[in-house]
Amino acid sequence: MRVLNQNSVAEMAAPYFANVESIRAHQVAVYVMCGGGFLGQFAAQRPADFYIDGRVSGLPYSRRKISQAVNTLATLARCAGMDPRHLPPSPAFHNCGIF
C-alpha cells in the first residue's frame, strides 16, 4: 500500500477537493470502507478523533487503508476551513439494503 504524506495531500489536493461537495463524497467513501454502522459514521463525522477498537473484526478494508482514508478526509476538511472533529452529518444509508 502506498502511504500518503498528508502535507503533500494538503498542498496538492486542496484547490480541487477542499469544498463541501467533495468532503461529503469522501465521507461516503470512508463510511463504506468501514463497513457502515456506528464505526463508519464515527469515521465520516469525526475523522480527527477516529480510532478502531481492538475488538472490531471483519472490516472490508485493512486498518491501515481505513486510517489513511480517514486521515485524508481530516486533511481535506482542514483545507476547506472545517473542523475535522465536527463535520456535518453524512447522508443516511439506513435500510438501503447494501450493508
C-alpha positions in Angstrom: 0.0 0.0 0.0 1.2 3.4 -0.8 1.5 5.7 2.2 0.3 9.3 1.6 2.1 12.2 3.1 -0.7 14.3 4.4 1.2 17.6 4.0 1.5 16.8 0.3 -2.2 16.0 0.2 -3.0 19.3 1.7 -0.8 21.2 -0.8 -1.8 19.4 -4.0 -5.4 18.5 -3.4 -6.7 21.5 -1.6 -7.5 23.6 -4.6 -9.5 20.8 -6.2 -11.1 18.8 -3.4 -11.4 21.1 -0.4 -15.1 22.0 -0.8 -18.3 20.9 0.8 -19.4 18.6 -2.0 -16.0 16.8 -2.1 -16.0 16.5 1.7 -19.4 14.8 1.6 -18.2 12.4 -1.2 -15.2 11.5 0.9 -17.4 11.0 3.9 -19.4 8.4 2.0 -16.3 6.7 0.8 -14.9 6.4 4.4 -18.3 5.2 5.7 -18.3 2.4 3.1 -14.7 1.5 3.8 -15.5 1.0 7.4 -18.5 -1.3 6.6 -21.1 1.3 7.6 -22.7 1.3 11.0 -21.5 3.2 14.0 -17.9 2.9 13.1 -18.4 4.3 9.6 -20.5 7.1 11.0 -17.8 8.0 13.6 -15.1 8.0 10.9 -17.2 10.1 8.5 -18.2 12.7 11.0 -15.3 12.9 13.4 -12.2 11.9 11.4 -9.7 13.7 13.7 -10.9 11.6 16.7 -11.3 8.3 14.9 -9.8 5.1 16.0 -10.5 1.4 15.5 -11.1 -0.5 18.7 -9.2 -3.8 19.1 -12.4 -5.7 19.4 -13.5 -4.8 15.9 -13.1 -7.6 13.3 -14.3 -8.3 9.8 -13.6 -5.0 8.2 -14.0 -4.8 4.4 -10.6 -3.0 4.1 -7.4 -3.2 6.2 -7.0 -0.9 9.2 -4.1 0.8 7.5 -6.1 1.7 4.4 -9.1 2.9 6.5 -6.8 5.0 8.7 -5.2 6.6 5.7 -8.6 7.4 4.1 -9.8 8.9 7.4 -6.6 11.0 7.8 -7.1 12.2 4.2 -10.7 13.2 5.0 -9.4 15.1 8.1 -6.7 16.9 6.0 -9.2 17.9 3.3 -11.6 19.2 6.0 -8.9 21.4 7.5 -8.1 22.7 4.0 -11.7 23.6 3.5 -11.8 25.5 6.8 -13.9 23.0 8.5 -13.4 21.4 12.0 -12.4 17.7 11.4 -13.8 16.9 14.9 -17.3 18.0 14.0 -18.1 17.5 10.3 -21.7 17.8 9.0 -23.7 14.6 9.1 -23.0 12.3 6.2 -26.0 11.0 4.2 -28.1 8.4 6.0 -28.0 4.9 4.4 -30.3 3.2 6.8 -32.3 0.3 5.2 -30.7 0.8 1.7 -30.0 -2.9 1.6 -26.3 -2.5 0.9 -25.0 -3.4 4.4 
